[in-house]
């Protein structure tokens, strides 16, 4: 079956953020919800198109210099995906994120890109349970004082690793 591919999803994510600043290493554990969708074209067992996602996330300090506080983020992203559905109720996909933004409570925007790899299992008609691994690098920070391109001599890019457990409803119209 071929046609317009639509896939709304809702999930929960856990992960880690790490960065090096001067000689200090900052590590945060993260968790939060994510909502989004994929829109594209489906042909037989293949589909491709665009993904949009939004979410809220908390980052608690795992290890960092004294005085470092936990933060909360509003997240958003835009990517392109390729999906393969097997006749045995399994599907696999990969997404390249053209843009991923994490905005914290003090109006700093962390911008970057990355990719994710996922696997899904269709359990009920039209409902799929998914597990996804997401890897991001933030190479720019926008704030009220200006824009900083990373890495600099004092700071590395932020590395983000997340695992997302979600449910989705892939539809071909």
C-alpha positions in Angstrom: 0.0 0.0 0.0 1.4 3.4 -0.9 0.2 6.9 0.1 0.6 9.6 2.7 2.3 8.4 5.9 1.2 9.9 9.2 2.6 8.8 12.6 1.7 10.7 15.8 3.7 9.5 18.9 3.9 10.1 22.6 6.7 8.9 24.8 8.9 9.1 27.8 12.7 9.6 27.7 15.7 9.1 30.0 19.2 10.1 29.3 22.4 11.9 30.0 24.0 15.3 29.1 27.7 15.7 29.4 30.1 18.6 28.7 33.6 19.7 29.6 34.2 23.2 30.7 37.8 24.3 31.4 39.0 21.3 33.5 35.6 20.4 35.0 33.2 17.7 33.7 29.5 18.4 34.0 27.2 15.3 34.0 23.4 15.5 34.2 20.7 12.7 34.3 17.6 13.6 32.3 14.0 12.5 32.1 10.8 13.8 30.6 8.0 13.5 28.1 8.1 13.9 24.3 5.3 14.3 21.8 5.5 14.6 18.0 4.8 13.1 14.6 6.2 11.9 11.4 4.7 12.9 8.0 5.9 11.6 4.7 5.2 9.1 1.9 4.9 5.4 2.1 5.6 2.9 -0.7 5.2 -0.8 0.1 7.3 -1.5 3.2 9.3 1.8 3.1 8.4 5.3 4.2 10.3 8.6 4.5 9.6 12.1 5.4 9.9 14.7 8.2 9.7 14.4 12.0 8.7 17.1 14.4 8.9 16.7 18.2 8.4 18.8 21.4 8.8 18.0 25.0 9.6 18.9 28.6 12.7 17.5 30.4 14.4 17.8 33.8 18.2 17.5 34.1 19.4 16.6 37.6 23.1 17.0 38.5 24.9 13.7 38.5 28.4 15.1 39.0 29.6 18.7 38.6 31.4 21.4 40.5 29.8 22.6 43.8 27.0 25.1 43.2 25.8 23.6 39.9 22.0 23.3 39.9 19.5 21.1 38.2 17.7 22.5 35.2 14.5 22.1 33.3 14.3 22.3 29.5 11.7 22.8 26.8 12.8 20.8 23.7 11.9 20.9 20.1 13.3 19.3 17.0 13.0 18.8 13.2 14.4 15.8 11.4 14.2 13.6 8.3 13.4 9.9 8.7 13.5 6.6 6.8 11.4 3.7 8.0 11.3 0.0 7.0 8.3 -2.1 8.0 8.7 -5.9 8.0 5.8 -8.2 7.5 6.4 -9.7 10.9 5.0 -6.7 12.8 8.5 -5.1 13.3 9.7 -1.9 12.0 13.1 -0.1 12.0 13.8 3.6 11.4 16.5 6.2 11.5 16.1 9.9 11.9 18.7 12.7 11.2 17.9 15.8 13.2 18.5 18.9 11.1 17.8 21.0 14.2 17.3 20.2 17.8 16.8 22.9 20.5 16.8 22.7 24.3 15.8 25.9 26.0 16.4 26.2 29.8 14.6 28.3 32.4 17.1 31.2 32.1 16.4 31.6 28.3 19.5 29.9 27.0 18.9 28.0 23.8 21.2 25.0 23.1 21.1 24.2 19.4 22.5 21.3 17.5 21.9 18.2 15.4 22.2 14.4 15.7 20.5 11.2 14.9 18.3 8.4 16.3 17.8 4.8 15.6 14.5 3.0 16.6 12.7 -0.3 16.5 8.9 -0.8 16.9 6.6 -3.7 17.5 3.0 -3.6 16.4 0.9 -5.2 19.2 -2.7 -4.0 18.4 -4.1 -2.8 15.1 -2.5 0.6 14.4 -0.7 0.8 17.7 3.1 0.4 17.9 5.4 0.2 20.9 8.8 1.8 20.1 12.3 2.0 21.6 14.6 4.6 20.3 18.2 5.6 21.0 18.9 9.3 20.3 22.4 11.0 20.0 22.8 14.8 19.8 25.6 17.3 19.9 24.9 20.9 20.8 27.3 23.2 19.0 25.7 26.6 19.6 24.3 28.5 22.7 22.0 31.5 22.1 21.4 33.7 25.2 20.6 37.3 26.0 24.4 38.1 25.9 24.8 36.7 22.4 25.6 33.5 20.5 28.5 31.2 21.3 29.7 28.6 18.8 31.0 25.4 20.4 33.6 24.0 21.0 35.7 26.9 22.3 39.0 26.7 24.0 37.2 26.6 27.4 34.1 24.4 26.6 33.3 21.3 24.6 30.1 20.6 22.7 27.3 19.2 24.9 26.8 15.5 24.3 23.2 14.2 24.8 22.3 10.5 24.8 18.6 9.5 25.3 16.5 6.4 25.3 12.8 7.0 24.3 10.0 4.5 25.0 6.9 5.6 23.0 3.6 4.5 21.6 2.7 5.6 18.1 0.0 5.1 15.4 1.5 4.7 12.0 -1.1 5.3 9.3 -1.0 5.2 5.5 -3.8 7.2 3.8 
